[in-house]
Amino acid sequence: MAGISFELRKLLKSNSLSSILLSFAYSVSLSAGPWIVSIIAILVAGIVAGEVSGEKEFVRKCQVVITYITALSLIISSPFQLLFSRYVADRVFAGETGRILPNFIGILAISMISGFSFGLILGFLYTRELSPAFIFLFTFLMSLFSGFWIANTVLTSLKSYKYVFFSFLLGFGIMILLAGLLQKKFLLGFLTAFFIGSGITFSLIIGYIFKSFPSNRLIEFDFLNKERVYLSLALTGIFYNLGIWVDKFLFWLSPSTGEHVLGPFRASIVYDVPMFLAYLSIAPGMGFFFLKLEGEFADYYQKYYDAIKEGETLERIFELGYEMLMAIRSLILEVIRIQAVALLIIFLSEYSLFKIFRLSLLYVPLFNILCLGTSLQLLFMVVLSLLFYFDLRKEAVTSTAVFLLTNALLTYTSISLGPYFYGYGFLLSLLISFIFAALLLRRTLYEIHYRTFMLNT
């Protein structure tokens, strides 16, 4: 993340309101990635297509299919995301940036072929219920997004924040425009618009990665070298992404909360809409977290370890270590404050927002619970990021495994208990996971000097 850290710090040094707002806007875009941006685009495109066509049911089908594409592609690419992110960081640190592009092409090929194969198999299993055109679009979207998430891991190494920001803006802006123009094609038109918009963003990002990491080699699989493969990172990616989606799948598959929509796709009218909106509520907190992490904490972290490498006095090292620990405390507390303010604004204006977007007010109680849950997920992400900064891979695996297991168990229990308990499984699982991960991080930070000097010698 050195590239983007440098750019954010350079922007913030000017101390002007415009530079702070620009840094925050870019942090929201980059930290949220295509996930949050695509949620907004899908929501707006659905409204546009629905208003133009007057057909609401096909819009719901589109949003369900795209949700499945997002979920399945994230899970398929999950073993590679953190694995390659670490590989890129190691190559940048070692001054071997020439190896990034050919290995990026290698891991991109594996992920996209995996997504394509899964989409094709799923499509052929339901050929009687799905048209060939739908199977074609679904398969290629699965492949595209399985590559999208891999490309997203390289974004923090790019220095042109404006280019990345406007790539997302252009691609999903075109999607919204095409959704209205192609509304007569209904489901296929919506998916075509989504494919074209996402494809444009993906192509622009891939093009900039080629420009940023030139190489005389086309494709390599050095990231699979035994000395450079961290199984713990692959497991963390799998557990975390399964943990995010397991409650949704349980609600979709449950006879009491789910319903058949199309082919193999099921949805939960009770759970999907409030969860869909709840994830938007963490965008401000995510942007602020990324800004603080890469624009401030990264500087304290670098100073501490540079002092050790350069042989500074023990007194100076302890001083820098204390500053780093205070930066961590400040980071977590300020993310909590920002997210609390965001939640307060949302809770005070939610009835008006629901009426504007023509959503049933019956969703409001569950929406409030899920907003608290997604806010805890943000805090869990903050602690996980800090665990990765200190290379605490075993702790990260354990924390994400706890998240997956508790979310599955508690969500299943909440569904069994009935409607008044919906959402509490997700909320409680993240509360448990956050506390568990925070305790592991706290133990490490108390022993930071011992671990640095004794365990790395």
C-alpha positions, 0 to 999 in steps of 0.5 A: 500500500506504499503507493497510495499511502504516499499520495494520501499523505502528500494530499493531506499535507496541504491542509486545505479543505478541498484536499481533505475532501478529495482524500476522503472521497478517494478513500471511500471509493478505494476502500469500499472498492467495487462492492459498495460502489456497485451496490449504489450503481445497482440500486440507482440503475434498478430505480431508473430501469423500473421507472422507465419500464414500469416493471418492478419484478424484473428489476428484483430478479436482476438485483438478485442475480447480480447479488449472487454473482458478487457473492460467488465470485468473491468466494471463488477468488477469496483464496487468491486475494490476500495471497496476491496482495502480500505477494505484491507488497513483498515484491515492491519491498524487494524492489522486484516490481518487474515480477508483479505484472506477469504474476498478476496475469497468472493469478488473474487467469486462474481466478477468471477461469475458475469463475468462468467454469463455475458459471458454466457448470451452474448454467448447464445444470439449469438449462431448462429454466435459463435461456442460453443468452442468460447463461452466456451473460452470467458465465462471463460476469462470473469470470469478470468479477472473479478477476475484478476482486484480484485487480482490486488487491493491486489498487492500493499500489497505484499512485493515480488516485484520480484515475482509479476514482474516475474509472469507477465513476465512468464505468458504473455511470455508463451502467446506469445510463444503459440500464434505462436504454436497455430496459425493454430487454428486461433481465438480459438488458439489465445484465448487459448494462451491468456487464458493459459498465463493469467491463469498462471499469475493469479494462481501465484498471487493468490498463493502468496496472500494465502501465504501472508495472512494466515487465518483459515477461508475459505470464508467471506463477511465481506467487505459487512458489512454496517459499512465497505461498502463505496458506494462512492468508488463503484460509483467512480470505476463504473464512472471511468471505464465507463469513460475510455471506453465510447469513445471506445464504441461510436466509435465502435457503430457509423455507420460512424466509427465502423464496424461489426467484429464477433457476437456482437463485433464491432470495429473502424479501425480509432480509435482502433489502435492509441488508443491502442498504445497511452496507451503504451505511459503513461507507463513511467509516470505511473511507475514514478508516482507510484515510487514517490507516494509510495517511497517518498510522502507516507513517508511525508504523514505518518510523518505528521499524525504520528506527530499529533497522537504523540502530536508533537508541532504545529510548528513541525506539520505545518512544516511537513504539508508544506513538505507534500504539497511540496511533492505533488507539486513536485510529480505532476510537475515531473510526467508532466516532465517525461511524457513530455519527453516520449511524445517528444521521441515518437513524434520524433520517431513515423514515424520510429516506425509505419514503423517498426510495419507496421502501416499506417502513416495515424494514426499518427495525431490521435495518437498524439492527443490521446497521449496527451489525455492519458497523461492527463488521467495519470495526472487525475489518479495522482490527484484521487490517492491523493484524495483517500490518503486524503479520499476525496471520495465525490470529487473523485465521482464527478470528475469521474462523470464529466469525464464520462459525458464529455467524452460521450458528447464530443466524440459524438460531435466529431464523429458528426463533422467528421474525423478532430475532432476525438480524441478531445472529449477524449482530452478535457474531460480529460483536463476538468476532470483534472482541475476540480479534481485538483481544488478540491484537491487544496481547500482541501490542503489549508485547510489541518490543519483545516480539520485535526483538526476540521473535524476529532474531 
